Amino acid sequence: MVDILIVGAGPAGLSAAINAVTRGKSVRIFSNQENYLSKAERVDNHLGFYNMSGREIMNKFIEHAKAMNIRVEEGKVVNILPMGESFMVNINGEIEEAKKVILAMGVSKVKELPGEGRLLGSGVSYCATCDGMLYRGKNAIVWDQSKEALHEANYLSSIGVNATFVSKKPRPEELNDNIKYINGTISEVIGDNKVESVVTGEKNVSADAVFILRDAVAPAALIEGLKTEGNFIAVNRNMETNIEGIYASGDITGKPLQLSKAVSEGLIAAQHAALQIDKTKEN
Ligand SMILES: Cc1cc2nc3c(=O)[nH]c(=O)nc-3n(C[C@H](O)[C@H](O)[C@H](O)COP(=O)(O)OP(=O)(O)OC[C@H]3O[C@@H](n4cnc5c(N)ncnc54)[C@H](O)[C@@H]3O)c2cc1C
C-alpha cells in the first residue's frame, strides 16, 4: 500500500508529490497525457519563473521531482473505491491501494453523453481491460476518443466480446479483422436499467455495453458520491473533498485556472494528507 496516490502530473500533482515526499510519505503519481501548462507560449506571472514557456517551466518541475526520486508513471486512473481506511485505485486495470488520494487532473473537459452517467456501471464503462470479461459473448461498442481505444477494442475481441469500433477516423489497419467498424460518433446511450443501445448518426445500434475511451474521466464518475460544483470538485481550505481521505488541487477545484494556485493547492493537499496519516499512526 502506498501512502499517497496522486492523479495527474501537472503543476498541482507534482507539487503535491514533492511535498508528500518531503514529509516522508511514499507516493505514486500517474498521468495519461500532456498537461495544460506545456501549451503556454509564455508565462510571466509565476513568482521567480518569468519570460519562460510553459514547457520550460514544466521541465523544471519534472527535473525537481526526479531529483527527489519521484517517477511519474503513465496511466489513466479510471475508478477509485473507498475501503474504509484506504482506497482501491484502478489505473487502467492495475489496482493500487492508497491511504490518501489527491486528485490533480486539471480542468475537466469531459462532456457526458445523455444516458452515460445514469448507466455508468450498468453497461457504460471507461476501461475495457477492467470490465471486458463481463461482456464475453455479448455485444460491446468501443467509442474511439483516445489513443488507447484501438488497443482496448482488440483486447475485447481477443477475450470473445463482439466488439464494434466507432470512430471519426478511417478504420485503423491494426484493428482486428473480426471487429465491426462504424465511421461516426456517439450521441446518446439508451437503456432503462442497463445499456440497450447507442445512437450513432441516424442509427440506433443495439449493445450490451459501451466503452467510452476518452483521455479524461469526469470527476464525478471517478468516485461515487464526490461533491462537484459544475465541472469542478468542491473542496475546503485543506483541499479536502466531501469524501474523507480524498483531496483535490489545481484547476480541477475551480478558478483562477493559474499555475501558482495549482502549485499552492498541491502543497496544501499533500501536507494535510501527510498530517492525517501521521495522526492515524500515533493513535
Ligand atoms: C495556452 C495556455 C496558457 C496558459 N498560460 C498561463 C499563464 O501564463 N500563467 C498561469 O498562471 N497559468 C497559465 N495557464 C494555466 C495553467 O497551465 C494551469 O492553471 C495549470 O497547468 C493547472 O495545473 P494542474 O496541475 O491543475 O492541471 P494540468 O496542468 O491540466 O495537469 C493535469 C494532468 O492530469 C492528467 N490527468 C487528467 N485526468 C487523469 C486521469 N484520470 N488519470 C491520470 N491522469 C489524468 C492530465 O493528463 C494532465 O497531465 C495556461 C494554460 C494554457 C492552456
The ligand as a Tripos MOL2 file, in Angstrom:
@<TRIPOS>MOLECULE
LIG
   53    58     1     0     0
SMALL
NO_CHARGES

@<TRIPOS>ATOM
      1 C1         -2.3570   28.0660  -23.5090 C.3       1 LIG1
      2 C2         -2.3140   28.2020  -22.0140 C.ar      1 LIG1
      3 C3         -1.6200   29.2690  -21.4430 C.ar      1 LIG1
      4 C4         -1.5590   29.4040  -20.0500 C.ar      1 LIG1
      5 N1         -0.8640   30.4430  -19.5210 N.ar      1 LIG1
      6 C5         -0.7660   30.5880  -18.1740 C.ar      1 LIG1
      7 C6         -0.0190   31.6820  -17.6030 C.ar      1 LIG1
      8 O1          0.5740   32.4900  -18.3060 O.2       1 LIG1
      9 N2          0.0310   31.7590  -16.2500 N.ar      1 LIG1
     10 C7         -0.6130   30.8740  -15.4230 C.ar      1 LIG1
     11 O2         -0.5110   31.0090  -14.2050 O.2       1 LIG1
     12 N3         -1.3240   29.8420  -15.9450 N.ar      1 LIG1
     13 C8         -1.4300   29.6830  -17.2840 C.ar      1 LIG1
     14 N4         -2.1480   28.6160  -17.8200 N.ar      1 LIG1
     15 C9         -2.8970   27.7400  -16.8980 C.3       1 LIG1
     16 C10        -2.0280   26.6450  -16.2680 C.3       1 LIG1
     17 O3         -1.4210   25.9050  -17.2920 O.3       1 LIG1
     18 C11        -2.9000   25.7550  -15.3870 C.3       1 LIG1
     19 O4         -3.5130   26.5310  -14.3970 O.3       1 LIG1
     20 C12        -2.0960   24.6550  -14.7330 C.3       1 LIG1
     21 O5         -1.4840   23.8290  -15.6990 O.3       1 LIG1
     22 C13        -3.0070   23.7860  -13.8470 C.3       1 LIG1
     23 O6         -2.2860   22.7170  -13.3150 O.3       1 LIG1
     24 P1         -2.9920   21.3580  -12.8610 P.3       1 LIG1
     25 O7         -1.9000   20.5210  -12.3200 O.co2     1 LIG1
     26 O8         -4.1480   21.6820  -12.0070 O.co2     1 LIG1
     27 O9         -3.5980   20.7190  -14.1900 O.3       1 LIG1
     28 P2         -2.9310   20.2790  -15.5650 P.3       1 LIG1
     29 O10        -1.7270   21.0900  -15.8540 O.co2     1 LIG1
     30 O11        -4.0300   20.3200  -16.5590 O.co2     1 LIG1
     31 O12        -2.4690   18.7760  -15.3280 O.3       1 LIG1
     32 C14        -3.3790   17.7550  -15.1070 C.3       1 LIG1
     33 C15        -2.8020   16.4160  -15.5450 C.3       1 LIG1
     34 O13        -3.6560   15.3630  -15.0950 O.3       1 LIG1
     35 C16        -3.7520   14.3730  -16.1130 C.3       1 LIG1
     36 N5         -4.9850   13.5940  -15.9460 N.ar      1 LIG1
     37 C17        -6.2700   14.0000  -16.1380 C.ar      1 LIG1
     38 N6         -7.1280   13.0050  -15.8640 N.ar      1 LIG1
     39 C18        -6.3690   11.9500  -15.4910 C.ar      1 LIG1
     40 C19        -6.6880   10.6080  -15.0910 C.ar      1 LIG1
     41 N7         -7.9710   10.1810  -14.9840 N.pl3     1 LIG1
     42 N8         -5.6570    9.7550  -14.7970 N.ar      1 LIG1
     43 C20        -4.3600   10.1870  -14.8840 C.ar      1 LIG1
     44 N9         -4.0130   11.4460  -15.2620 N.ar      1 LIG1
     45 C21        -5.0040   12.3120  -15.5440 C.ar      1 LIG1
     46 C22        -3.7420   15.2010  -17.3890 C.3       1 LIG1
     47 O14        -3.3770   14.3820  -18.4590 O.3       1 LIG1
     48 C23        -2.7060   16.2750  -17.0620 C.3       1 LIG1
     49 O15        -1.4100   15.8330  -17.4060 O.3       1 LIG1
     50 C24        -2.2080   28.4630  -19.2030 C.ar      1 LIG1
     51 C25        -2.8870   27.3830  -19.7920 C.ar      1 LIG1
     52 C26        -2.9460   27.2500  -21.1680 C.ar      1 LIG1
     53 C27        -3.6860   26.0920  -21.7880 C.3       1 LIG1
@<TRIPOS>BOND
     1     1     2 1
     2     2     3 ar
     3     2    52 ar
     4     3     4 ar
     5     4     5 ar
     6     4    50 ar
     7     5     6 ar
     8     6     7 ar
     9     6    13 1
    10     7     8 2
    11     7     9 ar
    12     9    10 ar
    13    10    11 2
    14    10    12 ar
    15    12    13 ar
    16    13    14 ar
    17    14    15 1
    18    14    50 ar
    19    15    16 1
    20    16    17 1
    21    16    18 1
    22    18    19 1
    23    18    20 1
    24    20    21 1
    25    20    22 1
    26    22    23 1
    27    23    24 1
    28    24    25 2
    29    24    26 1
    30    24    27 1
    31    27    28 1
    32    28    29 2
    33    28    30 1
    34    28    31 1
    35    31    32 1
    36    32    33 1
    37    33    34 1
    38    33    48 1
    39    34    35 1
    40    35    36 1
    41    35    46 1
    42    36    37 ar
    43    36    45 ar
    44    37    38 ar
    45    38    39 ar
    46    39    40 ar
    47    39    45 ar
    48    40    41 1
    49    40    42 ar
    50    42    43 ar
    51    43    44 ar
    52    44    45 ar
    53    46    47 1
    54    46    48 1
    55    48    49 1
    56    50    51 ar
    57    51    52 ar
    58    52    53 1
@<TRIPOS>SUBSTRUCTURE
     1 LIG1         1 GROUP 0 **** ****
